[in-house]
């Protein structure tokens, strides 16, 4: 049995909102809060952060692939692609450029050679915020489109 429109629609919407939720939970909740816990040194927090963010990146790549494949299979409208592709582009930039650059800084800190202040963390935070916004917009648009597309033509409201 071939996967159907509802299956791919569900995969698309779930992958987008799960992806957004993971980024919000880890990047904007867990990451800053871990440094407020008692007995967590900067080095320990950075070490934990490296493990967490590498795992998050792998899950994001999987969810991004699922979303892109589902969107492609469904032939979603351009407005959904217009918000999904920027999120995927941010993830790609983070994967091939920003995370490796931050890793070099983290390794130096863990080796006892702290690096001077850098704009890389601010760039990461800004890109995370932009990615979450794009994912929430894309997920909302995909959900509304899937609901409308699943209705029989006779039941659809007439646009004014």
Secondary structure as UniProt FT lines:
FT   HELIX           5..25
FT   HELIX           26..30
FT   HELIX           31..34
FT   TURN            35..36
FT   TURN            38..39
FT   HELIX           42..74
FT   HELIX           78..93
FT   HELIX           94..98
FT   HELIX           99..110
FT   TURN            111..112
FT   HELIX           120..150
FT   HELIX           153..155
//
